[in-house]
Amino acid sequence: MMTAVTAAQSNLHSWTATALTESNRAVSAFSDDIFYSADPRFALVTPAQIDALNPTMVRNWLRKMLPSSPLELELVGDFDLEDAIASAAIGTRPDVQSPPATDAPRLQRGRAFRWLPVSSQEPQASLLYAWPVDGVAAARQRRTLEILEWIFQTRIVEDIREGLGATYAPSVHSWESDSFPDQGYLQVNLSVAPRRAKVAQEHLVRIAQDLATKGITAEELKRARTPLIQAVDQHLQANPWIYHVVSQAQTNPQALVMPHTRLHDLQTITEADVEALAHDVLSPPPDFVAMVAAP
């Protein structure tokens, strides 16, 4: 136990000590701090907190949590169900109740900005812009968001990367909080030369506002959903993807139904659906979280 705790402390020290040595790492390390409104439970752990960890603390936490927490064993693959159940039996235990809902504030809502100076010698700045999104647990909303992500990223590539030559790998994706279900962000990550950071931010905000106010084209919708539709069958035959679905079933029973509605949703989501979501999420005045890390 002592060896495991010592190894964990070493890894945590390494992560915190290097958090501000590179721009992408800095944005990753400090994003939860701003997303969760500086809630100390989600902040980057300090060296003093790491040093205070000991085997007794870990043991006491496990003894408190395990007896009152559900036990889940997930099996994914090609096997006989009854044989799997018989061979996977690991003992019996009394029934447990689901833990109470977390009494906690919402994620950061409203505009926020964080500047992170890094010590890297590499001339690269990292930008993270995140627009609040609610209702991300609903399957159709999430799939509409996937299409919006694709269109948003395509416009960023065409405008900022190809037009300005300012970003190496633009990325647009949604993020859903594990602690506050149904709340999340539509995130954009850009890597740019520090001298281009300001103009890239201006272009990014303009692209978002254009999506919110001017809508999308039929061609953009077609180009966005075609690869998503083509991937549906591939996902249903991939054990890692099925495992991901099954792993959510205990806290969200609808997770087992969602794969069967994905194709229909992707085929029937309309321009109006995507435009309504873009308007709700991206409309000016801009309501976003922004982080910039640079030397």
N, C-alpha and C positions, 0 to 999 in steps of 0.2 A: 504493500500500500504506500509506504514511504517513497519507493522508487517511482510509482505512478504519479504521485502528487508532485514530486520534484521535477519529473519530466514535464508535467503540465505547467508548472511554474516557469520552467525554462522557455517553453513555447510562448507563453503569454508575455514574458519579459521581452522576447525577441520581437513579437508583434508590436507591442506598445513602443519599444525603443526605435523601431523603424517606421512608425506611422507617418512621420513628417519628413521622410527622406526621399519620397518620390510622389509625384502629383496624383497619379491614379490610386496609389495606396492610401494617400491622405483622404481623398474623397470617400473611399470605401470605409476607412476606419472611423470617420466622424459623421457619416450620414445619419446613423441611428440617433445620434445626439440631437440633431436638429429636427429629424422626423418626429421624435417622441418628446419634443418641447423641453429638452434638457432634463428629462426624467432620469435620475441617477441609476436606475435599474438598467438602462440601455446605453449609458455612457461608456466610453473607453475606460477600461479598468486601470487604476493607477498602480505604480510599482509597490507602494505601501500595501495596497489591498492584495496584491499577488503574494507578497512576502508573508502576509498574515494567514494565508491558507495553510491548513494542516490536515492530516488524516482524520482527526476527530471531527472536525467541521464537516468534512465530506461524508463520513459515516453517519453523523447525526442527521444530515440533510436527507440521505437515502432512507434512513429508518423512519423519518417523518413522512416522506413522499410515497414510498413504494406500497405500504399497507393500504393506503387510501386512494391509490391510483388504479385505473383500469389496466389490465394486462392484455396485450394484443400480440398475437402471433400471425404473421402474414406469409402465405405461401403462394407463389406465382409460378406457373409452368404447366407442362403436360403430364398429368398424373391422375390416378384414381382418387376421388375425393375421400371415400371411406378409408382407404389404405393410408392416405396422408393424415387424416384425423387420428387414426389409431397409432401411427408411428410418431406423431408429433406431440402426443400427450406429455405434459411436463408436470403434472400434479394437479391438486385441487386447492381452492382457496375460497373464502366466503365472498358473497356478492359485495360489490363496492358501489358507492354512489358517485355520480359525476361531480367533479369539483365545482364549487360555486363560480359564477361568472366573475370575471375580473372587474373590480370597481376602480376604474382608471379613466383619465381624461381621454378625449379624442386625440388623434394624431394632429400634428401642427396644421392649422388652417389659417389662412392669411399669409401675407407676404413675409418672407424671412430671407436673410442673406448671411453667408459665412465666408470669410476670406481665410485661406489656409496657406501661410508661407512655408515652403519646403526647402530643404537644404540640398536638393539634387543639383548636379552640374549639367544635367540634360536640359536643353532649352525647350521644355514642353510644359504647357499648362493643361489642366483637366477641368472641365466644366460639367457640373451636374445641375440640370434644371428639372424640377419635379412639380407637376400640377396635381392637386388633390382630386381623387376620384372616390366616390362612394358607390355602394351597390355592386362591388366587384365580385361578390359571392354568387350573384345571379348568373346562370350559364349564358344566356343570350347577351346580357350586358358585357360579360367578359369577352365573348366572341366578337361583338361589335368593336370592342376596344382593341382586339388583335388586328382587325382590319384598319382601324384608325392608326395604330402603331406603324403598320407597313407603309401607309400613305405618307405619314409624317416623316418617317425615315427616308423615303424616296425623295421627298422634297428637300430635305436637309442635304442629302448627297448631291442633288442637282444644283442647289443654290450655294451652299457653303463649301462643300468639298470640291466640286467641279468648277464652280464659278469663282470662288476665292482661293482655292487651293489651300484651305486653311485647316482642314481636319484630316486626321489619318484614318480613324475608324468610328464614324458616327454610329450610335446605337440608340434605338428607341424601344422601350419595353415597359410593361406594367409590373408593379410591385404591390403585393398584398401583405398586410401585417398579419403575422401569426398570433399576435397578442390581442389585437382589436379586429376581429373578423369583419369583413365587408368594407373595410377602409383601406385605402392604398394610394398609390401615385402613378401617374403616367410620367415616366422618366426619360430624359434625354442625356446621354453622355457624349461629350466631345473632347478630343485631344487636339490642341492647337499650339502654335508657337505663341509664347507670351505676348509678343507685340500684336498678334491678331486676336487676342482674347476679347477685347472690347467690341470690335466690329462683328466678330462671330456671335456674341451675345445679342447684339442689335438685330442681326439677321434672323437668329433663332426666334426671338420674340415676335418679329414681324411674320415669320412663317406660321407660327402658332396662331396669331391673330387673323391671318388670312384664312386659315382652316376654319376658325370659329365664325367668321363673318361672311366669307365668300363661298364656302362649301367645297365639294369635291366634284370630279367629273365621273361619268359613267365608265370611261376607260380606266381611271384610277381604281375604281371599285373592282372592275374585272381583273386587273393585274394584281390586286391585293388578295382577293379571295381564291384565285385559281390555285396557287401553290398550297394554300391551307386546305382546300378541298382534296387536292391530290394526296396530301399527307394523312388523311383520315384513315384509310385502310392500312397504311404502314404502321400507324400508331396502334391500331387494334391488334396487330400481330407482333408487337414488340413487348417482350416481358418487362423491360424497365419502365415503359410508359404505363402498362397495366398495373405494375407494382405501385407506381405513383398514385394512380386512381384509388386502388384498394387502401393505401395507407391513409387516405382522408376519410374513409367510410365511417370510422368510429365517431368522429366529431361532426361529420356531415353525411348522413345516409344518402342524400341525393347524389353524392359523388358517383355512386354505382349506376345511376340513371344517365348522368351527363354524357358519357361516351355515345349513347344511343341517340342523342338529340343533336350531336355536334354537326353532322352532315346537313341535316335539315336547316338548322340555324344558319350555317354558312351560305347555303344556297338561297335563303329567303331574306337575309338582311339587305336592306335597300339603301340607296343614297341618302334618303331622308333619315334613316336610322343613324347612319354614321355622322351626318351633319348635325343631328340633334345632340349626339354625344359630344362632338367637337365643340359645339356652342356651349354646352353645360360646363365642360372641363376647361376650355381654352379661352373663353370670352374675355375681352378687356373690360374693365381694367385688370391687368394681369395679377392673378392670385397664385403665386408659385413660390417654391423654395429654391434658392439658388446657392450653389457652392462653387467657389473657384479656388483651385490650388495651383500655385506656381512658384518658381524660384524667386 
